[in-house]
Amino acid sequence: MKKIFFSIVCCFALLAQAQDVQMPDSMSRMDSLEIIQQIDSLASMDSVELAIDTIVPVPPYYTLWSNDTALTDIELRALEWSLRWLDTTDCVATHDTTTLPDSVYKARLQALPCVIELPYNERVRAFILRYVKRSPKQVARLMRMSEYYFPLFEEVLGRYQLPYELECLPIIESALNPVARSYVGAAGLWQFMPATAKLFGLEVNSLVDERMDLLKATEAACRFLSSMYAVYHDWNLVIAAYNCGAGNVNKAIRRAGGKRDFWSIYPYLPRETRNYVPIFIAANYAMNYGQEHGICKAPVEDKALLTDTIRTTRRLHLQQVSENLGIPMDELRRLNPQYSRDILPGGSAYTLCLPAEKVGAFIDQEDSILAYKADSLINNRRAEIDLAKVTSISGAYRVNGVTYYTIKRGDTLGGIAKKFHCTVKQLKTWNGLKNDNIREGKKLKICK
C-alpha cells in the first residue's frame, strides 16, 4: 500500500445499517483456488490492494450515540464518528514510553492471544513508534472507534472462524472510515475495488454501493480472506495478498524458490507490501498497548440518536422521506451511505435506516411518502418511447399519441382545424392560445 501509514489520519467514520447478508449460491460453490484465479484475472489494480493515499474530504458531523451502555446490534450499526467531536487534546503520553528496550515490545506482542504470528523486528518497531510517538491523537480516536467497530467485526470473523486480529486491517485500509475512497477507486472500510466487490457478492452500480455497507462489506472481506487462506495456509501471506494481490504474492513465492513464508519472500514483494505486514503488527500493538504509552481513548460528546432499519421493495428517493418526515437530507445520507444517488432502486429488498422515532411515522405514511413528488423524483425515466411518425399531412408528425404541425405561410387556425378534423377552440385549448394569431414556423399540438 502506498504510504500506508498515512491512512491512520482519518476523516470520519459512519456505521451503515444492518442487513442480512446472503452470498449467491454460485459463490458458495466456488473453489478457493478458482476465486484466487478470478481475482488475478481482474485488472492489475482490481483487488483490495491499495491503501488510502487520499481520503475524499467530507464535512464533519455530530455523533450518533446511544444512551444504553449495552448497545444493541442495530444501534451499533448506526453510530457515526467525527474528528470534530473526538477531542483528543489531553490524550497524549504523560511520560516518555517510546525508548523502551526491544525486549519489552517483543514480550508484549508475544503476550497477545493471537493466532496470527506477530513477530518483532526493526521494521515493526519503526511502525510502532510511528503510531504511539508520532500519531497519539489518531491512535486515541481509533481506540475509541474500535469499541464500536470491533464487536461487529468479531461477530462476522467468528462466524467464518477467522482470527480476530484481522479486525485491524480496516485501521490500515481506511482508518475506520466506511465511506473512504482511494484515488484508484477502492472504497469503504475494507477498500474493495469494484470488480472484486462484485465477485464477493456486493452490489456496486450507479445507485447502490454496498462497499459502504459495514456488515455486507465485512462479510465480503471475510469471504475474501477465507478463500486466500485456503490457498496459502499462512496468515501473513494472506495479509500480503490482501495488499498487493495474489498474483504478486505468487510471483514472490516463485522468485524465493517456492518458500511460502512472508519473511522468506519479503525481498521479492512490492515495497508497499513489505511494509504492510509490519504495519499490521504495529496496528495490533497500538490498539492493545496504547494506554501503556499514556494514550487515552478519545472522549465523546453526550449526544444521542437511536436508530432502526426497515426493508422496502419499492423505489424510493431519500428526499421523499426527508420532506415528509422532517429528517435533514444530510442525516439520511449519513445513515444510508450506500445509496450513491439518494435512491433505493426497489425491485428487491433494500434497507432504509431512520431515526427510531420516525420509523412508525414512515410505516403509517408509506403510501403517501412514496407518492410524494414521485413523478419528478423517481418516475422521471420513460419506460417506453414511440418513434416519431410522419403523417399524411405535410409538415406534421405524430409521437406518443400527439400530432405536431409546423405552421406554414398563409395558414389560419380555421384552415388547420379543418385539416385535422377538429375545432378552432380545441386548437386554442391544446396550445394555450388566447387569440387566433399564429406565426409561421411555430408548432401546434393536435391532441387527438
N, C-alpha and C positions, 0 to 999 in steps of 0.2 A: 504494500500500500504506500502511495506517495505521501511522504511526510505524515505518517500515520499518527505521530504523537500530537500533531496539532488538532486532531479531531476531538481531543478532550475538551477544547474550548467550545462549549455548546451554546446554542441559541435558546431554545426552549423545548420542552417535550410535552406531548399530548397523548394520552392513552385513548385508543379508539374503543368503540363499544363492543360488547360481547356478541360473538356469533358462533354457532356450532359449525365446526369446520369439517366438511366432508370431502375427502380426496376422491377423484374419479376412480371408478373401478379399474380402469386400464392402468392407472398409476400403481395401484396395489399389486398388480401382476407383473410390473416391470422388474426385471433383474437389476441388481445394483450396478453390475458392470455395464449393462445396457444404458442405464441412466448416465453413468460417467461418460460413456461414448457419446451420448446425445449432448451432454454439456460441452464436451470437447469439440463437437461439430458446430457449435454456435459460433458467432463472430468472436474474434480474438478477445474483445473486451466484454463478451456477453456472459459473464458469470458474476458471482458475488465476490469480486476480486480487487476492487479499488476502494481505498479509504476516501474520506471526505476531504478534498483539498479546500473546497469552498462550500459552505452551507448557505443556501439561499436565505438572506436576512428576512426575518419576519418580525413584526411588531410584538413586543412583549405583552402578555395578557395577565389577568389576575388568576389566582389559583382556584381550582375546583376542589373542595375539601369536604370531608365527611366528619360530622360530629361524633360518629360512632368510632370508638377506638378499635373495635374489631371490625374492620372494614369488610363489607360483603364483596363477593366477586364482581357484581355488577357495578358497585361504586368504584372499585379499583380501576376498572376499565375506562372510567370517565375522569380520572384525576388528570389535571393539567399542571405543568410546571413551567415557571418562567424565571429567568435570571433576575428580573426586576424585584421579585418578592423574596428570592432566596438571598437574603442579606448575609454575606459572609465576612463582614468587617472584622469580627472578633475570632473568626475560625482560622487561626494561624498557629503555627507551632510556638509554644511558650518557652521552649528551650531547644537547643540545637541537638537534633537526633539524626542528623544526616552524615555524621562522621563515625557511625558505628562500624565495628570491625566486620569483615566479611562473614565471620562465623555466626554472627547474630542473624544476618539476612538469610544465610543458608539454613540455620536451625529453624527460623520462623517458617520458611517455605516448606521444609520437611515436616513441620508440625501440622500443616493444613490437612484436613481429612479429605484428600483428593484422590481421584482415580488417575487423572492425567498427570504425567510426570512434570514436575515444576523444578527443574534443576537450576543451579545458580552459577553464573559466570560474570565476567566483566561487562558484557553487553546487557545482561539482566540488571546488574547494579546500576548502570547508566540510566536505564529507563525507570527504575525505581526512584532514583533521585530526581529524575525529570518530573515525576508525579508529586512526590512528597516535599521536595525542596522548591521546585520552580513553579508548581501549579497547585498549591494547597487549597486555594479557594475553589478551583474547579473540582478537586477531589472532594471537598466538603459538599458541594452541590450533588455530585454523583453518589456520594454516600447516602444523602438524604433521598434522592430519587430511587436508589436501589431498594429502599424499604418497600416501595410500592410496585416496582417493576419485577424484582427478583422472585417474589412469590408466584407471580403469574408465569414467568419463565420456568420456574422449578416444577410447576404443575404439568406443563407440557413436556419438559425434559424428562420428568419422572415417568410419564406415560410411555415415552419412547425408550426408557431405560438408558438414558444418556447421562454423562457426568454433569453435575450441577455447575462445575467450574465453567462450562460453556456459556453460562449466563453473562460472563464478562465480555463475550465477543461484541455485543451491541455497544458496549462502552467504547471499544476501539473503533467500531464501524461508524457510529452515528452520535457518540456522546449521549446516548439515550434520548435522542430526538427523533420521534417516529415520523416526522414529516420532513426529515433531512433529505436533500438531493445533492448528489455529486455532479461535478461538471461533465462527467461522461454519461450521466443518465441513471445511475444507480439511485435507489430511493428507499426510504423507510428505515426503521430501526436496524434491520439486518442487511440493508444496502443491496437488495436484489436488482439485477439488470432485468429489463422487461421479458426477454425470451426465457431466461432461467426461471423467473417468477411464474410464467405460464406453464413451463414444463412441470413445475411442482404444484400446479393446481390453483394458482392465484389469478384472479380476473384483472386484466390490465387493458383498458381501452380508453376511448375518448371521454367516457363518462365516469368510469369506475377504476380506481387504482388500489387494489387490495394490499399492495406493499405497504400502505399507510395504516392498514388494519392490524393492530397489535397482535391479536390472537391468531388470525389467519397467517400473518407473516411469520410468527414464531413457529406455528405448525409446519409451514413450508420449510423453514430453516432446519427444523429437526429431521424432516424427511431427507433433506439435502445432506446433512451431517451423517445420518444413519447410513445412507447409501454409500458415502465415501468411506466410512469406517469398515463397511463390509468388503471393500476393495483393499484398503491399506492396513487395517488391523493395527494402526498406530495413531493415537490421537494427535500427536504433534504434526504428523504428515497430513492428517485431515485438516487441521487448523491452517497449515501452509497452503493446502489445496483450496481452502475457502478464500484465501487471499489472492493467490495467483492463478488458480485454475488447475484442474487435474493434469492437463497437458504439460504444463511447466514442471509439475512435480514428477511426472513420468519421465520427462527428459533428464531431470536431475538424477533420478534413480539410475537411469542407463549410464550417464556420464560417471557416476560413482561406482560403476562396476556391479550394479544390481543391489547395492546396500539399501535397506529400507528403514533407515533411521534418520530423523531430521538432522541431527548434528553431524552425521556422516555425509549427507548430501548438501549440507549448509553452503559450501563454496560454490555449488553449481546452481543455486537458486537465484532468482532475481533479487536485486539489492533490497527492495521493499519487503520481500518475503523473508529475507534473512533477519530483518528487524521485527517482523510481525510476531513470531513466536516469543522472542524475549519481551516484547511489549505486552503480549497476552499474560505472560508470567508476572510481569510488573503490575499489571492491572489487578490481577488476583491478590497480589501483595497489598496494593494500595487500598483495596476495598476491605481487606481483613485487618490491616495493621495501621490504617490512617490515624486512628486515635493514639497509637503508640508514638506517633510523631507530633502529637499535640494538635491534630486536625479534628475539629468537632463537626458533627453533622450540621449542615446549614439549617437555620431556623426558618419557619414558615409563618405567614400571617394566618390568623384565625378567620378564614372565610369559608363558607360552606355552600355547596350546591349538590344536592342529592339528585342522581340521575337514574333513568331507566331506559330500556330499549323496547321497541315494538317492531313487528315484522309487517311488511306490506308487499303485495304483489302488483300494486297499481303504480303507474307512472306518476311521479310527484316531483315538484320543484320546492326547494327549501324556502323560497320566497313566499309560497302559498302558506306554509306553516308559520313563517315569521310574521306576516301581516295579519293573520287570523288569530294567532295565539300570543302575539306581543313579545316574541323572543327575538332579540337582535340577531341579524344575519351573521355577524362575526362569531357570536356564541354558537349558533347552529353549525357553522363551518368548523369550529374548533372541536365540537362534539362528533362531527361526521366528516373527518378529513379525507376519507376515501372517495368522496363524490366530487370529482375534479371540476365539474361544471354546475354544481349545486342541484343536480338532477338524479333522482333514483329511477333507473331505467324501467322498472316494472317487468312483468312477464314471469319472472321467478321471484322468490322471496328475498327481499333486501331489508336490512335493519335500519331503523332510524333512532338515534339516541337523542333523548329530550330531557329537560329538567323534570324530575319526578312529579312535581306539582302540575305539570302541563299534560301529562300522559292521559289522564281521564278526560280532559277537555278535547284532546285530539280524537280519542275514540268516539266521544259523543258527537263531534262535529266533522267526522272524517269525510262524509259525502260533500258537505258544503265547502270544506277546505279544498278538496280535490277539484271541485267545480270552479273555485275562485280563480279568475284570470287564466283559466285553462287554455282558452284559445290562443292567448298571446305567449304563455309560458311553456306549455307542454304539448299543445295541439297545433303548433305552428309549422309542422312539417307535413307537406302534402303527400298523402299516401298514393294518389293516382293522379295523372295528368293526361287529359285528352290532347291529341295532336291537333294543331290548328288546321282547319279545313276551308278551302276556298269555296264560296257559294257560287251559285249560277249568276248572281248579280255582280257586275263589275265593281271592284273597289270594296267588296265585302268579304269577310272571312268569319268562320264560326269556331269557337273554342269553349269547352266546358259549358255548353248549352246556351251561350250568349253570342249573338252576331254583332260584329263590329263593322261599321260602314264609314268610309272616308268621304267627307263632303267634297263634291266637285263644284266647279264654277257653274252657276246658274241653278243649283239645287235649291229647293224650298222644302220646308217641313212637310207641307201638304204633299208634294211630289214624292218625298222619301217615304212618308206614311203609306202612300198608295202602293209603292214598290214592295213594301214589306207587309202589306195587308194588316196595318194597324191604324191607330188614330193619332192625330197630332198631340192630343192630350197625353196619350201613352208615351210618346216620344219625349215630351217635356218632363214627365214624371221620372222616366228611366234615366234621363240625363241631367236632371236638376235645372232645367231651363225655365226662366221667368218670362220670357217673351219668345217671339218667333224668329228672332235674329240668329243666324248661323253664319259661320265663316268657313271658307274654302280651306281644306287641309285638316280640319278638326275631325275627330272621330265621334260617332254616335253609337250608343249601345241599343240594341234591339233585344229585349229580354223575353223572347217567346220562341 
